[in-house]
Amino acid sequence: MNLTPHTITVTTIDGGRDYDWTHPTTCPDGDQCEFTRRIRRACDGDIAALTDGRPDGSYLLGLFGFHGLCLIDDTGRMLLDAEPADTVPNGCHWCGIVQRGHARQWTAQAGWHSWEQPSQEQIKARTIARRAA
C-alpha cells in the first residue's frame, strides 16, 4: 500500500465549505493510486462528511475497507468523527447515540457497528462540551 501522504485542505468561503484535494506529484503509484480512485468515486456529501465539524486546515487522508476514505493523524491512526456538543456523554464510542435504540449504525471510522462503550476521555470531553454549549 502507498505510504505517500495525501492531504485534503478545507476552507470556509462565504459560509460554505470548499475542499481541495490535489494528487501529489511524488506519489509512486501515479494514476493507479488508490486515493485517486476513491476520490473520483466519492460524491460531495462523502467528502463533506470526512471533515464535518472540523476547523479549516489541511488533513491527511487514509484508506479503510474496500472503498472508504478517512482522516488520519500523523501516526496513521484514524481520527474519530468530530462530535457535536449535544452528544450525550455516555453515548456510543463511535457515533454518540445512546445505547437504548442504537441498533446498528454507520460511521466512516467504524462502518456498520453496534453500540460500544465510550472511553473515559470521551465521556469527560462530551460532558465539558455540553456544559460549554
CYANA upper distance limits for C-alpha pairs under 8 A (distance plus 0.5 A):
  2 ASN  CA     27 CYS  CA      8.40
  2 ASN  CA     28 PRO  CA      8.21
  2 ASN  CA     29 ASP  CA      7.77
  2 ASN  CA     33 CYS  CA      8.18
  4 THR  CA     26 THR  CA      8.10
  4 THR  CA     27 CYS  CA      6.39
  4 THR  CA     28 PRO  CA      8.31
  5 PRO  CA     60 LEU  CA      7.12
  5 PRO  CA     61 LEU  CA      7.92
  6 HIS  CA     23 HIS  CA      7.40
  6 HIS  CA     24 PRO  CA      7.24
  6 HIS  CA     35 PHE  CA      8.23
  6 HIS  CA     60 LEU  CA      6.30
  6 HIS  CA     61 LEU  CA      6.06
  6 HIS  CA     62 GLY  CA      8.37
  7 THR  CA     21 TRP  CA      6.96
  7 THR  CA     22 THR  CA      8.06
  7 THR  CA     58 SER  CA      6.88
  7 THR  CA     59 TYR  CA      5.92
  7 THR  CA     60 LEU  CA      4.97
  7 THR  CA     61 LEU  CA      6.05
  8 ILE  CA     19 TYR  CA      7.22
  8 ILE  CA     20 ASP  CA      6.17
  8 ILE  CA     21 TRP  CA      5.19
  8 ILE  CA     22 THR  CA      7.99
  8 ILE  CA     58 SER  CA      6.11
  8 ILE  CA     59 TYR  CA      5.90
  8 ILE  CA     60 LEU  CA      6.95
  8 ILE  CA     61 LEU  CA      7.28
  9 THR  CA     19 TYR  CA      6.25
  9 THR  CA     20 ASP  CA      5.56
  9 THR  CA     21 TRP  CA      6.98
  9 THR  CA     56 ASP  CA      7.98
  9 THR  CA     57 GLY  CA      6.07
  9 THR  CA     58 SER  CA      4.70
  9 THR  CA     59 TYR  CA      6.84
 10 VAL  CA     17 ARG  CA      7.34
 10 VAL  CA     18 ASP  CA      6.25
 10 VAL  CA     19 TYR  CA      5.32
 10 VAL  CA     20 ASP  CA      7.01
 10 VAL  CA     51 THR  CA      8.09
 10 VAL  CA     55 PRO  CA      8.35
 10 VAL  CA     56 ASP  CA      5.49
 10 VAL  CA     57 GLY  CA      5.81
 10 VAL  CA     58 SER  CA      6.77
 11 THR  CA     17 ARG  CA      6.28
 11 THR  CA     18 ASP  CA      5.73
 11 THR  CA     19 TYR  CA      7.19
 11 THR  CA     56 ASP  CA      5.43
 11 THR  CA     57 GLY  CA      7.15
 12 THR  CA     16 GLY  CA      5.99
 12 THR  CA     17 ARG  CA      5.01
 12 THR  CA     18 ASP  CA      6.57
 12 THR  CA     56 ASP  CA      7.18
 13 ILE  CA     17 ARG  CA      6.63
 13 ILE  CA     18 ASP  CA      7.34
 17 ARG  CA     48 ALA  CA      8.45
 19 TYR  CA     47 ILE  CA      8.13
 19 TYR  CA     48 ALA  CA      8.40
 23 HIS  CA     27 CYS  CA      8.10
 23 HIS  CA     36 THR  CA      7.53
 25 THR  CA     30 GLY  CA      8.10
 27 CYS  CA     33 CYS  CA      8.19
 29 ASP  CA     33 CYS  CA      5.31
 31 ASP  CA     36 THR  CA      7.59
 32 GLN  CA     36 THR  CA      7.88
 32 GLN  CA     37 ARG  CA      7.92
 33 CYS  CA     37 ARG  CA      7.05
 34 GLU  CA     38 ARG  CA      6.71
 35 PHE  CA     39 ILE  CA      6.53
 35 PHE  CA     63 LEU  CA      7.96
 35 PHE  CA     69 LEU  CA      8.42
 36 THR  CA     40 ARG  CA      6.64
 37 ARG  CA     41 ARG  CA      6.94
 38 ARG  CA     42 ALA  CA      6.65
 38 ARG  CA     67 HIS  CA      6.88
 38 ARG  CA     68 GLY  CA      7.68
 38 ARG  CA     69 LEU  CA      7.63
 42 ALA  CA     46 ASP  CA      6.31
 42 ALA  CA     47 ILE  CA      7.37
 43 CYS  CA     47 ILE  CA      7.17
 44 ASP  CA     48 ALA  CA      6.60
 45 GLY  CA     49 ALA  CA      6.54
 46 ASP  CA     50 LEU  CA      7.06
 47 ILE  CA     51 THR  CA      7.55
 48 ALA  CA     52 ASP  CA      6.36
 50 LEU  CA     69 LEU  CA      8.33
 50 LEU  CA     70 CYS  CA      6.81
 50 LEU  CA     71 LEU  CA      7.28
 50 LEU  CA     81 ASP  CA      8.18
 50 LEU  CA    108 ALA  CA      8.09
 52 ASP  CA     81 ASP  CA      8.25
 52 ASP  CA     82 ALA  CA      7.36
 53 GLY  CA     81 ASP  CA      8.48
 53 GLY  CA     82 ALA  CA      5.79
 53 GLY  CA     83 GLU  CA      7.56
 53 GLY  CA     84 PRO  CA      7.80
 54 ARG  CA     82 ALA  CA      6.79
 59 TYR  CA     71 LEU  CA      7.02
 59 TYR  CA     72 ILE  CA      7.94
 59 TYR  CA     73 ASP  CA      8.46
 60 LEU  CA     71 LEU  CA      6.17
 60 LEU  CA     72 ILE  CA      6.03
 60 LEU  CA     73 ASP  CA      7.24
 60 LEU  CA     74 ASP  CA      8.22
 61 LEU  CA     69 LEU  CA      7.27
 61 LEU  CA     70 CYS  CA      6.27
 61 LEU  CA     71 LEU  CA      5.23
 61 LEU  CA     72 ILE  CA      6.43
 62 GLY  CA     69 LEU  CA      6.25
 62 GLY  CA     70 CYS  CA      5.52
 62 GLY  CA     71 LEU  CA      6.06
 62 GLY  CA     72 ILE  CA      6.17
 62 GLY  CA     76 GLY  CA      7.96
 62 GLY  CA     78 MET  CA      7.84
 63 LEU  CA     67 HIS  CA      8.26
 63 LEU  CA     68 GLY  CA      6.38
 63 LEU  CA     69 LEU  CA      5.24
 63 LEU  CA     70 CYS  CA      6.49
 64 PHE  CA     68 GLY  CA      5.55
 64 PHE  CA     69 LEU  CA      6.50
 64 PHE  CA     70 CYS  CA      7.43
 68 GLY  CA    108 ALA  CA      7.89
 69 LEU  CA    108 ALA  CA      8.17
 70 CYS  CA     78 MET  CA      7.18
 70 CYS  CA     79 LEU  CA      8.03
 70 CYS  CA    108 ALA  CA      7.16
 70 CYS  CA    109 GLN  CA      7.35
 71 LEU  CA     78 MET  CA      6.38
 71 LEU  CA     79 LEU  CA      6.08
 72 ILE  CA     76 GLY  CA      5.83
 72 ILE  CA     77 ARG  CA      5.70
 72 ILE  CA     78 MET  CA      4.79
 72 ILE  CA     79 LEU  CA      5.63
 73 ASP  CA     77 ARG  CA      6.01
 73 ASP  CA     78 MET  CA      6.97
 73 ASP  CA     79 LEU  CA      6.82
 78 MET  CA    109 GLN  CA      7.40
 79 LEU  CA    109 GLN  CA      8.12
 80 LEU  CA     94 TRP  CA      7.82
 80 LEU  CA    109 GLN  CA      6.99
 81 ASP  CA     94 TRP  CA      8.19
 81 ASP  CA     95 CYS  CA      8.30
 81 ASP  CA    107 THR  CA      8.43
 81 ASP  CA    108 ALA  CA      8.18
 81 ASP  CA    109 GLN  CA      7.90
 83 GLU  CA     87 THR  CA      7.23
 83 GLU  CA     95 CYS  CA      8.36
 83 GLU  CA     96 GLY  CA      8.03
 85 ALA  CA    126 ARG  CA      7.37
 85 ALA  CA    129 ALA  CA      5.74
 85 ALA  CA    130 ARG  CA      5.85
 85 ALA  CA    133 ALA  CA      6.98
 86 ASP  CA    129 ALA  CA      8.38
 86 ASP  CA    130 ARG  CA      6.53
 86 ASP  CA    133 ALA  CA      8.48
 87 THR  CA     91 GLY  CA      7.43
 87 THR  CA     96 GLY  CA      5.98
 87 THR  CA     97 ILE  CA      7.76
 87 THR  CA    126 ARG  CA      7.13
 87 THR  CA    130 ARG  CA      8.12
 88 VAL  CA     96 GLY  CA      6.86
 88 VAL  CA     97 ILE  CA      7.73
 88 VAL  CA     98 VAL  CA      7.56
 88 VAL  CA    126 ARG  CA      7.27
 88 VAL  CA    127 THR  CA      8.20
 89 PRO  CA     96 GLY  CA      8.17
 89 PRO  CA    122 GLN  CA      7.78
 89 PRO  CA    123 ILE  CA      5.18
 89 PRO  CA    124 LYS  CA      7.74
 89 PRO  CA    125 ALA  CA      8.38
 89 PRO  CA    126 ARG  CA      5.39
 89 PRO  CA    127 THR  CA      5.98
 90 ASN  CA     96 GLY  CA      8.02
 90 ASN  CA     98 VAL  CA      7.34
 90 ASN  CA    117 GLN  CA      8.01
 90 ASN  CA    118 PRO  CA      6.92
 90 ASN  CA    123 ILE  CA      6.48
 91 GLY  CA     95 CYS  CA      7.87
 91 GLY  CA     96 GLY  CA      4.64
 91 GLY  CA     97 ILE  CA      5.24
 91 GLY  CA     98 VAL  CA      4.84
 91 GLY  CA     99 GLN  CA      7.01
 91 GLY  CA    117 GLN  CA      7.99
 91 GLY  CA    118 PRO  CA      7.20
 92 CYS  CA     96 GLY  CA      4.90
 92 CYS  CA     97 ILE  CA      5.72
 92 CYS  CA     98 VAL  CA      6.58
 92 CYS  CA     99 GLN  CA      7.12
 92 CYS  CA    115 TRP  CA      5.76
 92 CYS  CA    116 GLU  CA      5.63
 92 CYS  CA    117 GLN  CA      6.31
 92 CYS  CA    118 PRO  CA      6.22
 93 HIS  CA    115 TRP  CA      7.92
 93 HIS  CA    116 GLU  CA      5.85
 93 HIS  CA    117 GLN  CA      6.07
 93 HIS  CA    118 PRO  CA      4.45
 93 HIS  CA    119 SER  CA      7.35
 93 HIS  CA    122 GLN  CA      8.03
 94 TRP  CA    107 THR  CA      7.49
 94 TRP  CA    109 GLN  CA      8.07
 94 TRP  CA    110 ALA  CA      7.26
 94 TRP  CA    115 TRP  CA      8.46
 94 TRP  CA    116 GLU  CA      7.66
 94 TRP  CA    118 PRO  CA      8.26
 95 CYS  CA    105 GLN  CA      8.26
 95 CYS  CA    107 THR  CA      7.19
 97 ILE  CA    102 HIS  CA      6.60
 97 ILE  CA    115 TRP  CA      8.40
 98 VAL  CA    102 HIS  CA      6.66
 98 VAL  CA    115 TRP  CA      8.43
 99 GLN  CA    115 TRP  CA      6.36
102 HIS  CA    114 SER  CA      7.66
102 HIS  CA    115 TRP  CA      6.70
103 ALA  CA    114 SER  CA      6.54
103 ALA  CA    115 TRP  CA      7.60
104 ARG  CA    112 TRP  CA      6.72
104 ARG  CA    113 HIS  CA      5.92
104 ARG  CA    114 SER  CA      5.41
104 ARG  CA    115 TRP  CA      7.96
105 GLN  CA    111 GLY  CA      8.28
105 GLN  CA    112 TRP  CA      5.94
105 GLN  CA    113 HIS  CA      6.08
105 GLN  CA    114 SER  CA      7.12
106 TRP  CA    110 ALA  CA      7.58
106 TRP  CA    111 GLY  CA      5.51
106 TRP  CA    112 TRP  CA      4.98
106 TRP  CA    113 HIS  CA      6.90
107 THR  CA    111 GLY  CA      5.54
107 THR  CA    112 TRP  CA      7.34
118 PRO  CA    122 GLN  CA      6.50
118 PRO  CA    123 ILE  CA      7.02
119 SER  CA    123 ILE  CA      6.87
120 GLN  CA    124 LYS  CA      6.70
121 GLU  CA    125 ALA  CA      6.62
122 GLN  CA    126 ARG  CA      6.46
123 ILE  CA    127 THR  CA      6.58
124 LYS  CA    128 ILE  CA      6.74
125 ALA  CA    129 ALA  CA      6.59
126 ARG  CA    130 ARG  CA      6.61
127 THR  CA    131 ARG  CA      6.80
128 ILE  CA    132 ALA  CA      6.69
129 ALA  CA    133 ALA  CA      6.70
